[in-house]
Amino acid sequence: MGLLMIRCPETGRAVSTDITVSREAFAAMPVFFSRSFCPYCRTTHEWFAKDAWVAEAVTSSRGPADQRGDPRGDHRGDHRGDHRGDRQVA
């Protein structure tokens, strides 16, 4: 299980959609469109499933879990914010 992430088009930072899903379940989903609020540029981004990826939580001895997994590389600005209102997808 991991968080479904998108990239902010303004800042280039990875943004959590607050959706928790497994890679397998996400890959099996039909194409869909959604919106997510971005805490970095403070606007709502519209995105398609093809623009998102599942970031598995990676624990670190230095602190809280970090979110990794953007298949396109470039992990600058990985999301480390809170997850109020987390949604889970089966």
PDB file of N, CA, C and O in Angstrom:
ATOM      1  N   MET A   1       0.847  -1.190   0.000  1.00  0.00           N
ATOM      2  CA  MET A   1       0.000   0.000   0.000  1.00  0.00           C
ATOM      3  C   MET A   1       0.882   1.240   0.000  1.00  0.00           C
ATOM      4  O   MET A   1       1.959   1.271   0.596  1.00  0.00           O
ATOM      5  N   GLY A   2       0.397   2.234  -0.675  1.00  0.00           N
ATOM      6  CA  GLY A   2       1.129   3.493  -0.730  1.00  0.00           C
ATOM      7  C   GLY A   2       0.178   4.625  -1.042  1.00  0.00           C
ATOM      8  O   GLY A   2      -1.023   4.419  -1.211  1.00  0.00           O
ATOM      9  N   LEU A   3       0.727   5.820  -1.116  1.00  0.00           N
ATOM     10  CA  LEU A   3      -0.064   6.997  -1.435  1.00  0.00           C
ATOM     11  C   LEU A   3      -0.019   7.266  -2.928  1.00  0.00           C
ATOM     12  O   LEU A   3       1.027   7.140  -3.565  1.00  0.00           O
ATOM     13  N   LEU A   4      -1.153   7.632  -3.470  1.00  0.00           N
ATOM     14  CA  LEU A   4      -1.227   8.020  -4.866  1.00  0.00           C
ATOM     15  C   LEU A   4      -0.727   9.459  -4.962  1.00  0.00           C
ATOM     16  O   LEU A   4      -1.233  10.351  -4.282  1.00  0.00           O
ATOM     17  N   MET A   5       0.276   9.671  -5.818  1.00  0.00           N
ATOM     18  CA  MET A   5       0.942  10.962  -5.921  1.00  0.00           C
ATOM     19  C   MET A   5       0.765  11.546  -7.313  1.00  0.00           C
ATOM     20  O   MET A   5       0.576  10.823  -8.291  1.00  0.00           O
ATOM     21  N   ILE A   6       0.831  12.873  -7.381  1.00  0.00           N
ATOM     22  CA  ILE A   6       0.866  13.594  -8.650  1.00  0.00           C
ATOM     23  C   ILE A   6       1.991  14.620  -8.552  1.00  0.00           C
ATOM     24  O   ILE A   6       2.527  14.849  -7.468  1.00  0.00           O
ATOM     25  N   ARG A   7       2.347  15.230  -9.659  1.00  0.00           N
ATOM     26  CA  ARG A   7       3.371  16.265  -9.658  1.00  0.00           C
ATOM     27  C   ARG A   7       2.710  17.620  -9.860  1.00  0.00           C
ATOM     28  O   ARG A   7       1.899  17.792 -10.769  1.00  0.00           O
ATOM     29  N   CYS A   8       3.058  18.580  -9.009  1.00  0.00           N
ATOM     30  CA  CYS A   8       2.547  19.950  -9.142  1.00  0.00           C
ATOM     31  C   CYS A   8       3.163  20.571 -10.394  1.00  0.00           C
ATOM     32  O   CYS A   8       4.386  20.632 -10.517  1.00  0.00           O
ATOM     33  N   PRO A   9       2.323  21.035 -11.328  1.00  0.00           N
ATOM     34  CA  PRO A   9       2.866  21.617 -12.554  1.00  0.00           C
ATOM     35  C   PRO A   9       3.539  22.975 -12.330  1.00  0.00           C
ATOM     36  O   PRO A   9       4.323  23.424 -13.165  1.00  0.00           O
ATOM     37  N   GLU A  10       3.238  23.619 -11.218  1.00  0.00           N
ATOM     38  CA  GLU A  10       3.835  24.927 -10.924  1.00  0.00           C
ATOM     39  C   GLU A  10       5.197  24.805 -10.257  1.00  0.00           C
ATOM     40  O   GLU A  10       6.127  25.530 -10.610  1.00  0.00           O
ATOM     41  N   THR A  11       5.323  23.891  -9.290  1.00  0.00           N
ATOM     42  CA  THR A  11       6.553  23.780  -8.496  1.00  0.00           C
ATOM     43  C   THR A  11       7.392  22.556  -8.849  1.00  0.00           C
ATOM     44  O   THR A  11       8.575  22.499  -8.512  1.00  0.00           O
ATOM     45  N   GLY A  12       6.789  21.573  -9.528  1.00  0.00           N
ATOM     46  CA  GLY A  12       7.500  20.336  -9.834  1.00  0.00           C
ATOM     47  C   GLY A  12       7.581  19.376  -8.660  1.00  0.00           C
ATOM     48  O   GLY A  12       8.223  18.331  -8.763  1.00  0.00           O
ATOM     49  N   ARG A  13       6.946  19.708  -7.553  1.00  0.00           N
ATOM     50  CA  ARG A  13       7.011  18.873  -6.359  1.00  0.00           C
ATOM     51  C   ARG A  13       5.965  17.768  -6.397  1.00  0.00           C
ATOM     52  O   ARG A  13       4.888  17.929  -6.970  1.00  0.00           O
ATOM     53  N   ALA A  14       6.308  16.636  -5.769  1.00  0.00           N
ATOM     54  CA  ALA A  14       5.368  15.522  -5.648  1.00  0.00           C
ATOM     55  C   ALA A  14       4.313  15.891  -4.607  1.00  0.00           C
ATOM     56  O   ALA A  14       4.641  16.395  -3.533  1.00  0.00           O
ATOM     57  N   VAL A  15       3.048  15.639  -4.932  1.00  0.00           N
ATOM     58  CA  VAL A  15       1.920  16.011  -4.074  1.00  0.00           C
ATOM     59  C   VAL A  15       1.074  14.778  -3.812  1.00  0.00           C
ATOM     60  O   VAL A  15       0.714  14.058  -4.743  1.00  0.00           O
ATOM     61  N   SER A  16       0.756  14.532  -2.555  1.00  0.00           N
ATOM     62  CA  SER A  16      -0.124  13.430  -2.194  1.00  0.00           C
ATOM     63  C   SER A  16      -1.557  13.764  -2.578  1.00  0.00           C
ATOM     64  O   SER A  16      -2.020  14.888  -2.386  1.00  0.00           O
ATOM     65  N   THR A  17      -2.249  12.775  -3.120  1.00  0.00           N
ATOM     66  CA  THR A  17      -3.674  12.945  -3.429  1.00  0.00           C
ATOM     67  C   THR A  17      -4.537  12.536  -2.239  1.00  0.00           C
ATOM     68  O   THR A  17      -5.761  12.655  -2.288  1.00  0.00           O
ATOM     69  N   ASP A  18      -3.899  12.053  -1.167  1.00  0.00           N
ATOM     70  CA  ASP A  18      -4.575  11.529   0.023  1.00  0.00           C
ATOM     71  C   ASP A  18      -5.352  10.254  -0.274  1.00  0.00           C
ATOM     72  O   ASP A  18      -6.274   9.904   0.463  1.00  0.00           O
ATOM     73  N   ILE A  19      -4.992   9.560  -1.343  1.00  0.00           N
ATOM     74  CA  ILE A  19      -5.601   8.275  -1.676  1.00  0.00           C
ATOM     75  C   ILE A  19      -4.573   7.188  -1.400  1.00  0.00           C
ATOM     76  O   ILE A  19      -3.460   7.234  -1.925  1.00  0.00           O
ATOM     77  N   THR A  20      -4.942   6.212  -0.580  1.00  0.00           N
ATOM     78  CA  THR A  20      -4.079   5.074  -0.273  1.00  0.00           C
ATOM     79  C   THR A  20      -4.524   3.899  -1.126  1.00  0.00           C
ATOM     80  O   THR A  20      -5.701   3.539  -1.138  1.00  0.00           O
ATOM     81  N   VAL A  21      -3.564   3.296  -1.848  1.00  0.00           N
ATOM     82  CA  VAL A  21      -3.904   2.227  -2.785  1.00  0.00           C
ATOM     83  C   VAL A  21      -2.673   1.348  -3.010  1.00  0.00           C
ATOM     84  O   VAL A  21      -1.542   1.805  -2.847  1.00  0.00           O
ATOM     85  N   SER A  22      -2.894   0.098  -3.381  1.00  0.00           N
ATOM     86  CA  SER A  22      -1.770  -0.768  -3.740  1.00  0.00           C
ATOM     87  C   SER A  22      -1.438  -0.529  -5.206  1.00  0.00           C
ATOM     88  O   SER A  22      -2.284  -0.069  -5.972  1.00  0.00           O
ATOM     89  N   ARG A  23      -0.216  -0.839  -5.591  1.00  0.00           N
ATOM     90  CA  ARG A  23       0.176  -0.692  -6.999  1.00  0.00           C
ATOM     91  C   ARG A  23      -0.709  -1.558  -7.890  1.00  0.00           C
ATOM     92  O   ARG A  23      -1.100  -1.141  -8.980  1.00  0.00           O
ATOM     93  N   GLU A  24      -1.023  -2.770  -7.419  1.00  0.00           N
ATOM     94  CA  GLU A  24      -1.839  -3.693  -8.203  1.00  0.00           C
ATOM     95  C   GLU A  24      -3.243  -3.149  -8.421  1.00  0.00           C
ATOM     96  O   GLU A  24      -3.764  -3.184  -9.536  1.00  0.00           O
ATOM     97  N   ALA A  25      -3.857  -2.643  -7.347  1.00  0.00           N
ATOM     98  CA  ALA A  25      -5.214  -2.100  -7.460  1.00  0.00           C
ATOM     99  C   ALA A  25      -5.234  -0.869  -8.360  1.00  0.00           C
ATOM    100  O   ALA A  25      -6.162  -0.692  -9.149  1.00  0.00           O
ATOM    101  N   PHE A  26      -4.220  -0.022  -8.248  1.00  0.00           N
ATOM    102  CA  PHE A  26      -4.162   1.174  -9.084  1.00  0.00           C
ATOM    103  C   PHE A  26      -4.001   0.802 -10.561  1.00  0.00           C
ATOM    104  O   PHE A  26      -4.640   1.399 -11.427  1.00  0.00           O
ATOM    105  N   ALA A  27      -3.150  -0.180 -10.842  1.00  0.00           N
ATOM    106  CA  ALA A  27      -2.928  -0.619 -12.223  1.00  0.00           C
ATOM    107  C   ALA A  27      -4.191  -1.220 -12.830  1.00  0.00           C
ATOM    108  O   ALA A  27      -4.386  -1.152 -14.043  1.00  0.00           O
ATOM    109  N   ALA A  28      -5.053  -1.809 -11.996  1.00  0.00           N
ATOM    110  CA  ALA A  28      -6.275  -2.449 -12.481  1.00  0.00           C
ATOM    111  C   ALA A  28      -7.448  -1.482 -12.620  1.00  0.00           C
ATOM    112  O   ALA A  28      -8.492  -1.861 -13.151  1.00  0.00           O
ATOM    113  N   MET A  29      -7.300  -0.242 -12.155  1.00  0.00           N
ATOM    114  CA  MET A  29      -8.390   0.730 -12.221  1.00  0.00           C
ATOM    115  C   MET A  29      -8.597   1.230 -13.644  1.00  0.00           C
ATOM    116  O   MET A  29      -7.652   1.327 -14.426  1.00  0.00           O
ATOM    117  N   PRO A  30      -9.841   1.543 -13.966  1.00  0.00           N
ATOM    118  CA  PRO A  30     -10.087   2.159 -15.274  1.00  0.00           C
ATOM    119  C   PRO A  30      -9.518   3.583 -15.273  1.00  0.00           C
ATOM    120  O   PRO A  30      -9.217   4.143 -14.218  1.00  0.00           O
ATOM    121  N   VAL A  31      -9.380   4.141 -16.442  1.00  0.00           N
ATOM    122  CA  VAL A  31      -8.904   5.524 -16.552  1.00  0.00           C
ATOM    123  C   VAL A  31      -9.895   6.419 -15.818  1.00  0.00           C
ATOM    124  O   VAL A  31     -11.108   6.271 -15.965  1.00  0.00           O
ATOM    125  N   PHE A  32      -9.370   7.341 -15.032  1.00  0.00           N
ATOM    126  CA  PHE A  32     -10.256   8.268 -14.326  1.00  0.00           C
ATOM    127  C   PHE A  32      -9.613   9.637 -14.241  1.00  0.00           C
ATOM    128  O   PHE A  32      -8.411   9.801 -14.449  1.00  0.00           O
ATOM    129  N   PHE A  33     -10.449  10.614 -13.929  1.00  0.00           N
ATOM    130  CA  PHE A  33     -10.067  12.014 -13.793  1.00  0.00           C
ATOM    131  C   PHE A  33     -10.348  12.420 -12.357  1.00  0.00           C
ATOM    132  O   PHE A  33     -11.347  11.992 -11.779  1.00  0.00           O
ATOM    133  N   SER A  34      -9.484  13.240 -11.771  1.00  0.00           N
ATOM    134  CA  SER A  34      -9.712  13.682 -10.400  1.00  0.00           C
ATOM    135  C   SER A  34      -9.120  15.070 -10.189  1.00  0.00           C
ATOM    136  O   SER A  34      -8.481  15.637 -11.075  1.00  0.00           O
ATOM    137  N   ARG A  35      -9.349  15.593  -9.003  1.00  0.00           N
ATOM    138  CA  ARG A  35      -8.791  16.882  -8.583  1.00  0.00           C
ATOM    139  C   ARG A  35      -8.183  16.713  -7.193  1.00  0.00           C
ATOM    140  O   ARG A  35      -8.704  15.969  -6.363  1.00  0.00           O
ATOM    141  N   SER A  36      -7.087  17.404  -6.954  1.00  0.00           N
ATOM    142  CA  SER A  36      -6.440  17.374  -5.640  1.00  0.00           C
ATOM    143  C   SER A  36      -5.913  18.760  -5.316  1.00  0.00           C
ATOM    144  O   SER A  36      -5.376  19.455  -6.179  1.00  0.00           O
ATOM    145  N   PHE A  37      -6.074  19.155  -4.051  1.00  0.00           N
ATOM    146  CA  PHE A  37      -5.541  20.434  -3.596  1.00  0.00           C
ATOM    147  C   PHE A  37      -4.039  20.309  -3.391  1.00  0.00           C
ATOM    148  O   PHE A  37      -3.571  19.328  -2.813  1.00  0.00           O
ATOM    149  N   CYS A  38      -3.289  21.286  -3.855  1.00  0.00           N
ATOM    150  CA  CYS A  38      -1.832  21.301  -3.722  1.00  0.00           C
ATOM    151  C   CYS A  38      -1.438  22.283  -2.622  1.00  0.00           C
ATOM    152  O   CYS A  38      -1.728  23.475  -2.720  1.00  0.00           O
ATOM    153  N   PRO A  39      -0.775  21.780  -1.570  1.00  0.00           N
ATOM    154  CA  PRO A  39      -0.363  22.673  -0.490  1.00  0.00           C
ATOM    155  C   PRO A  39       0.821  23.565  -0.874  1.00  0.00           C
ATOM    156  O   PRO A  39       1.113  24.531  -0.168  1.00  0.00           O
ATOM    157  N   TYR A  40       1.502  23.261  -1.969  1.00  0.00           N
ATOM    158  CA  TYR A  40       2.685  24.029  -2.357  1.00  0.00           C
ATOM    159  C   TYR A  40       2.323  25.291  -3.127  1.00  0.00           C
ATOM    160  O   TYR A  40       2.862  26.360  -2.839  1.00  0.00           O
ATOM    161  N   CYS A  41       1.422  25.192  -4.099  1.00  0.00           N
ATOM    162  CA  CYS A  41       1.020  26.385  -4.855  1.00  0.00           C
ATOM    163  C   CYS A  41      -0.391  26.844  -4.459  1.00  0.00           C
ATOM    164  O   CYS A  41      -0.914  27.821  -4.994  1.00  0.00           O
ATOM    165  N   ARG A  42      -0.978  26.129  -3.529  1.00  0.00           N
ATOM    166  CA  ARG A  42      -2.289  26.485  -2.954  1.00  0.00           C
ATOM    167  C   ARG A  42      -3.395  26.631  -3.998  1.00  0.00           C
ATOM    168  O   ARG A  42      -4.168  27.589  -3.993  1.00  0.00           O
ATOM    169  N   THR A  43      -3.438  25.643  -4.892  1.00  0.00           N
ATOM    170  CA  THR A  43      -4.504  25.602  -5.887  1.00  0.00           C
ATOM    171  C   THR A  43      -4.930  24.148  -6.066  1.00  0.00           C
ATOM    172  O   THR A  43      -4.266  23.238  -5.569  1.00  0.00           O
ATOM    173  N   THR A  44      -6.014  23.932  -6.759  1.00  0.00           N
ATOM    174  CA  THR A  44      -6.481  22.581  -7.035  1.00  0.00           C
ATOM    175  C   THR A  44      -6.021  22.174  -8.428  1.00  0.00           C
ATOM    176  O   THR A  44      -6.267  22.874  -9.410  1.00  0.00           O
ATOM    177  N   HIS A  45      -5.345  21.019  -8.492  1.00  0.00           N
ATOM    178  CA  HIS A  45      -4.879  20.499  -9.784  1.00  0.00           C
ATOM    179  C   HIS A  45      -5.842  19.435 -10.280  1.00  0.00           C
ATOM    180  O   HIS A  45      -6.325  18.614  -9.501  1.00  0.00           O
ATOM    181  N   GLU A  46      -6.120  19.450 -11.575  1.00  0.00           N
ATOM    182  CA  GLU A  46      -6.917  18.417 -12.222  1.00  0.00           C
ATOM    183  C   GLU A  46      -5.945  17.448 -12.871  1.00  0.00           C
ATOM    184  O   GLU A  46      -4.966  17.864 -13.490  1.00  0.00           O
ATOM    185  N   TRP A  47      -6.218  16.148 -12.729  1.00  0.00           N
ATOM    186  CA  TRP A  47      -5.276  15.152 -13.236  1.00  0.00           C
ATOM    187  C   TRP A  47      -5.986  13.873 -13.645  1.00  0.00           C
ATOM    188  O   TRP A  47      -7.080  13.569 -13.169  1.00  0.00           O
ATOM    189  N   PHE A  48      -5.339  13.129 -14.540  1.00  0.00           N
ATOM    190  CA  PHE A  48      -5.803  11.814 -14.967  1.00  0.00           C
ATOM    191  C   PHE A  48      -4.947  10.750 -14.305  1.00  0.00           C
ATOM    192  O   PHE A  48      -3.834  11.031 -13.860  1.00  0.00           O
ATOM    193  N   ALA A  49      -5.462   9.531 -14.239  1.00  0.00           N
ATOM    194  CA  ALA A  49      -4.735   8.420 -13.616  1.00  0.00           C
ATOM    195  C   ALA A  49      -3.346   8.255 -14.232  1.00  0.00           C
ATOM    196  O   ALA A  49      -2.400   7.908 -13.523  1.00  0.00           O
ATOM    197  N   LYS A  50      -3.206   8.495 -15.529  1.00  0.00           N
ATOM    198  CA  LYS A  50      -1.904   8.331 -16.187  1.00  0.00           C
ATOM    199  C   LYS A  50      -0.858   9.305 -15.647  1.00  0.00           C
ATOM    200  O   LYS A  50       0.339   9.090 -15.839  1.00  0.00           O
ATOM    201  N   ASP A  51      -1.292  10.375 -14.972  1.00  0.00           N
ATOM    202  CA  ASP A  51      -0.382  11.375 -14.418  1.00  0.00           C
ATOM    203  C   ASP A  51       0.054  11.053 -12.994  1.00  0.00           C
ATOM    204  O   ASP A  51       0.872  11.770 -12.417  1.00  0.00           O
ATOM    205  N   ALA A  52      -0.488   9.978 -12.423  1.00  0.00           N
ATOM    206  CA  ALA A  52      -0.241   9.653 -11.011  1.00  0.00           C
ATOM    207  C   ALA A  52       0.616   8.397 -10.882  1.00  0.00           C
ATOM    208  O   ALA A  52       0.773   7.634 -11.834  1.00  0.00           O
ATOM    209  N   TRP A  53       1.163   8.201  -9.691  1.00  0.00           N
ATOM    210  CA  TRP A  53       1.925   6.996  -9.364  1.00  0.00           C
ATOM    211  C   TRP A  53       1.731   6.677  -7.895  1.00  0.00           C
ATOM    212  O   TRP A  53       1.367   7.543  -7.099  1.00  0.00           O
ATOM    213  N   VAL A  54       1.982   5.413  -7.541  1.00  0.00           N
ATOM    214  CA  VAL A  54       1.864   4.972  -6.151  1.00  0.00           C
ATOM    215  C   VAL A  54       3.246   5.067  -5.505  1.00  0.00           C
ATOM    216  O   VAL A  54       4.205   4.455  -5.975  1.00  0.00           O
ATOM    217  N   ALA A  55       3.335   5.830  -4.443  1.00  0.00           N
ATOM    218  CA  ALA A  55       4.590   5.986  -3.704  1.00  0.00           C
ATOM    219  C   ALA A  55       4.513   5.149  -2.436  1.00  0.00           C
ATOM    220  O   ALA A  55       3.699   5.412  -1.551  1.00  0.00           O
ATOM    221  N   GLU A  56       5.359   4.152  -2.364  1.00  0.00           N
ATOM    222  CA  GLU A  56       5.413   3.313  -1.168  1.00  0.00           C
ATOM    223  C   GLU A  56       6.103   4.089  -0.062  1.00  0.00           C
ATOM    224  O   GLU A  56       7.036   4.847  -0.329  1.00  0.00           O
ATOM    225  N   ALA A  57       5.660   3.912   1.174  1.00  0.00           N
ATOM    226  CA  ALA A  57       6.288   4.573   2.322  1.00  0.00           C
ATOM    227  C   ALA A  57       7.634   3.920   2.586  1.00  0.00           C
ATOM    228  O   ALA A  57       7.744   2.695   2.623  1.00  0.00           O
ATOM    229  N   VAL A  58       8.657   4.746   2.770  1.00  0.00           N
ATOM    230  CA  VAL A  58       9.996   4.266   3.091  1.00  0.00           C
ATOM    231  C   VAL A  58      10.368   4.843   4.435  1.00  0.00           C
ATOM    232  O   VAL A  58      10.433   6.062   4.594  1.00  0.00           O
ATOM    233  N   THR A  59      10.615   3.974   5.417  1.00  0.00           N
ATOM    234  CA  THR A  59      10.976   4.477   6.738  1.00  0.00           C
ATOM    235  C   THR A  59      12.449   4.831   6.761  1.00  0.00           C
ATOM    236  O   THR A  59      13.257   4.219   6.063  1.00  0.00           O
ATOM    237  N   SER A  60      12.786   5.806   7.553  1.00  0.00           N
ATOM    238  CA  SER A  60      14.149   6.289   7.647  1.00  0.00           C
ATOM    239  C   SER A  60      14.560   6.376   9.101  1.00  0.00           C
ATOM    240  O   SER A  60      13.732   6.658   9.967  1.00  0.00           O
ATOM    241  N   SER A  61      15.816   6.140   9.373  1.00  0.00           N
ATOM    242  CA  SER A  61      16.306   6.266  10.742  1.00  0.00           C
ATOM    243  C   SER A  61      16.394   7.731  11.139  1.00  0.00           C
ATOM    244  O   SER A  61      16.613   8.044  12.309  1.00  0.00           O
ATOM    245  N   ARG A  62      16.225   8.636  10.172  1.00  0.00           N
ATOM    246  CA  ARG A  62      16.316  10.065  10.447  1.00  0.00           C
ATOM    247  C   ARG A  62      14.991  10.698  10.807  1.00  0.00           C
ATOM    248  O   ARG A  62      14.967  11.861  11.209  1.00  0.00           O
ATOM    249  N   GLY A  63      13.887   9.983  10.680  1.00  0.00           N
ATOM    250  CA  GLY A  63      12.626  10.618  11.020  1.00  0.00           C
ATOM    251  C   GLY A  63      11.440   9.945  10.384  1.00  0.00           C
ATOM    252  O   GLY A  63      11.459   8.741  10.130  1.00  0.00           O
ATOM    253  N   PRO A  64      10.381  10.740  10.118  1.00  0.00           N
ATOM    254  CA  PRO A  64       9.132  10.177   9.600  1.00  0.00           C
ATOM    255  C   PRO A  64       9.302   9.566   8.224  1.00  0.00           C
ATOM    256  O   PRO A  64      10.304   9.771   7.539  1.00  0.00           O
ATOM    257  N   ALA A  65       8.293   8.813   7.850  1.00  0.00           N
ATOM    258  CA  ALA A  65       8.313   8.122   6.558  1.00  0.00           C
ATOM    259  C   ALA A  65       8.418   9.126   5.423  1.00  0.00           C
ATOM    260  O   ALA A  65       7.839  10.211   5.474  1.00  0.00           O
ATOM    261  N   ASP A  66       9.157   8.749   4.412  1.00  0.00           N
ATOM    262  CA  ASP A  66       9.336   9.543   3.214  1.00  0.00           C
ATOM    263  C   ASP A  66       8.549   8.849   2.106  1.00  0.00           C
ATOM    264  O   ASP A  66       8.420   7.625   2.128  1.00  0.00           O
ATOM    265  N   GLN A  67       8.033   9.579   1.165  1.00  0.00           N
ATOM    266  CA  GLN A  67       7.269   8.982   0.074  1.00  0.00           C
ATOM    267  C   GLN A  67       8.123   8.949  -1.176  1.00  0.00           C
ATOM    268  O   GLN A  67       8.597   9.987  -1.637  1.00  0.00           O
ATOM    269  N   ARG A  68       8.322   7.762  -1.726  1.00  0.00           N
ATOM    270  CA  ARG A  68       9.133   7.576  -2.934  1.00  0.00           C
ATOM    271  C   ARG A  68       8.319   6.820  -3.970  1.00  0.00           C
ATOM    272  O   ARG A  68       7.257   6.279  -3.663  1.00  0.00           O
ATOM    273  N   GLY A  69       8.808   6.785  -5.169  1.00  0.00           N
ATOM    274  CA  GLY A  69       8.207   5.914  -6.152  1.00  0.00           C
ATOM    275  C   GLY A  69       7.814   6.553  -7.458  1.00  0.00           C
ATOM    276  O   GLY A  69       7.168   5.889  -8.270  1.00  0.00           O
ATOM    277  N   ASP A  70       8.163   7.811  -7.718  1.00  0.00           N
ATOM    278  CA  ASP A  70       7.823   8.410  -8.997  1.00  0.00           C
ATOM    279  C   ASP A  70       8.600   7.693 -10.086  1.00  0.00           C
ATOM    280  O   ASP A  70       9.826   7.797 -10.125  1.00  0.00           O
ATOM    281  N   PRO A  71       7.925   6.966 -10.976  1.00  0.00           N
ATOM    282  CA  PRO A  71       8.623   6.204 -11.998  1.00  0.00           C
ATOM    283  C   PRO A  71       9.355   7.094 -12.995  1.00  0.00           C
ATOM    284  O   PRO A  71      10.182   6.608 -13.766  1.00  0.00           O
ATOM    285  N   ARG A  72       9.062   8.381 -12.988  1.00  0.00           N
ATOM    286  CA  ARG A  72       9.730   9.298 -13.919  1.00  0.00           C
ATOM    287  C   ARG A  72      11.002   9.875 -13.321  1.00  0.00           C
ATOM    288  O   ARG A  72      11.655  10.708 -13.949  1.00  0.00           O
ATOM    289  N   GLY A  73      11.367   9.443 -12.109  1.00  0.00           N
ATOM    290  CA  GLY A  73      12.570   9.967 -11.464  1.00  0.00           C
ATOM    291  C   GLY A  73      12.306  11.335 -10.875  1.00  0.00           C
ATOM    292  O   GLY A  73      11.152  11.690 -10.636  1.00  0.00           O
ATOM    293  N   ASP A  74      13.340  12.103 -10.638  1.00  0.00           N
ATOM    294  CA  ASP A  74      13.249  13.467 -10.123  1.00  0.00           C
ATOM    295  C   ASP A  74      12.412  13.534  -8.855  1.00  0.00           C
ATOM    296  O   ASP A  74      11.242  13.914  -8.896  1.00  0.00           O
ATOM    297  N   HIS A  75      13.003  13.169  -7.747  1.00  0.00           N
ATOM    298  CA  HIS A  75      12.301  13.145  -6.466  1.00  0.00           C
ATOM    299  C   HIS A  75      12.404  14.455  -5.697  1.00  0.00           C
ATOM    300  O   HIS A  75      12.126  14.485  -4.498  1.00  0.00           O
ATOM    301  N   ARG A  76      12.793  15.518  -6.349  1.00  0.00           N
ATOM    302  CA  ARG A  76      12.893  16.779  -5.618  1.00  0.00           C
ATOM    303  C   ARG A  76      11.523  17.145  -5.078  1.00  0.00           C
ATOM    304  O   ARG A  76      10.516  17.043  -5.779  1.00  0.00           O
ATOM    305  N   GLY A  77      11.500  17.570  -3.826  1.00  0.00           N
ATOM    306  CA  GLY A  77      10.257  18.015  -3.222  1.00  0.00           C
ATOM    307  C   GLY A  77       9.282  16.910  -2.896  1.00  0.00           C
ATOM    308  O   GLY A  77       8.073  17.138  -2.941  1.00  0.00           O
ATOM    309  N   ASP A  78       9.761  15.707  -2.565  1.00  0.00           N
ATOM    310  CA  ASP A  78       8.840  14.638  -2.175  1.00  0.00           C
ATOM    311  C   ASP A  78       7.934  15.121  -1.053  1.00  0.00           C
ATOM    312  O   ASP A  78       8.372  15.842  -0.157  1.00  0.00           O
ATOM    313  N   HIS A  79       6.679  14.724  -1.108  1.00  0.00           N
ATOM    314  CA  HIS A  79       5.676  15.179  -0.146  1.00  0.00           C
ATOM    315  C   HIS A  79       5.968  14.649   1.249  1.00  0.00           C
ATOM    316  O   HIS A  79       6.188  13.450   1.423  1.00  0.00           O
ATOM    317  N   ARG A  80       5.974  15.523   2.238  1.00  0.00           N
ATOM    318  CA  ARG A  80       6.186  15.146   3.626  1.00  0.00           C
ATOM    319  C   ARG A  80       5.096  15.747   4.525  1.00  0.00           C
ATOM    320  O   ARG A  80       5.260  15.802   5.744  1.00  0.00           O
ATOM    321  N   GLY A  81       4.002  16.190   3.933  1.00  0.00           N
ATOM    322  CA  GLY A  81       2.936  16.845   4.707  1.00  0.00           C
ATOM    323  C   GLY A  81       2.056  15.863   5.448  1.00  0.00           C
ATOM    324  O   GLY A  81       2.265  14.651   5.394  1.00  0.00           O
ATOM    325  N   ASP A  82       1.062  16.409   6.147  1.00  0.00           N
ATOM    326  CA  ASP A  82       0.139  15.544   6.870  1.00  0.00           C
ATOM    327  C   ASP A  82      -0.856  14.935   5.891  1.00  0.00           C
ATOM    328  O   ASP A  82      -0.892  15.307   4.718  1.00  0.00           O
ATOM    329  N   HIS A  83      -1.652  14.009   6.373  1.00  0.00           N
ATOM    330  CA  HIS A  83      -2.579  13.299   5.509  1.00  0.00           C
ATOM    331  C   HIS A  83      -3.992  13.366   6.076  1.00  0.00           C
ATOM    332  O   HIS A  83      -4.680  12.349   6.160  1.00  0.00           O
ATOM    333  N   ARG A  84      -4.422  14.566   6.465  1.00  0.00           N
ATOM    334  CA  ARG A  84      -5.783  14.736   6.961  1.00  0.00           C
ATOM    335  C   ARG A  84      -6.761  14.338   5.885  1.00  0.00           C
ATOM    336  O   ARG A  84      -6.611  14.722   4.725  1.00  0.00           O
ATOM    337  N   GLY A  85      -7.754  13.578   6.262  1.00  0.00           N
ATOM    338  CA  GLY A  85      -8.783  13.175   5.323  1.00  0.00           C
ATOM    339  C   GLY A  85      -8.332  12.097   4.357  1.00  0.00           C
ATOM    340  O   GLY A  85      -8.874  11.980   3.258  1.00  0.00           O
ATOM    341  N   ASP A  86      -7.336  11.302   4.760  1.00  0.00           N
ATOM    342  CA  ASP A  86      -6.857  10.240   3.873  1.00  0.00           C
ATOM    343  C   ASP A  86      -8.012   9.371   3.396  1.00  0.00           C
ATOM    344  O   ASP A  86      -8.906   9.025   4.169  1.00  0.00           O
ATOM    345  N   ARG A  87      -7.983   9.027   2.125  1.00  0.00           N
ATOM    346  CA  ARG A  87      -8.970   8.116   1.554  1.00  0.00           C
ATOM    347  C   ARG A  87      -8.242   6.835   1.180  1.00  0.00           C
ATOM    348  O   ARG A  87      -7.081   6.872   0.771  1.00  0.00           O
ATOM    349  N   GLN A  88      -8.906   5.731   1.315  1.00  0.00           N
ATOM    350  CA  GLN A  88      -8.301   4.460   0.954  1.00  0.00           C
ATOM    351  C   GLN A  88      -9.097   3.837  -0.178  1.00  0.00           C
ATOM    352  O   GLN A  88     -10.327   3.851  -0.170  1.00  0.00           O
ATOM    353  N   VAL A  89      -8.381   3.291  -1.148  1.00  0.00           N
ATOM    354  CA  VAL A  89      -8.996   2.614  -2.277  1.00  0.00           C
ATOM    355  C   VAL A  89      -8.678   1.148  -2.151  1.00  0.00           C
ATOM    356  O   VAL A  89      -7.525   0.788  -1.914  1.00  0.00           O
ATOM    357  N   ALA A  90      -9.667   0.290  -2.305  1.00  0.00           N
ATOM    358  CA  ALA A  90      -9.468  -1.152  -2.160  1.00  0.00           C
ATOM    359  C   ALA A  90      -8.555  -1.702  -3.222  1.00  0.00           C
ATOM    360  O   ALA A  90      -8.284  -2.902  -3.242  1.00  0.00           O
TER     361      ALA A  90
END
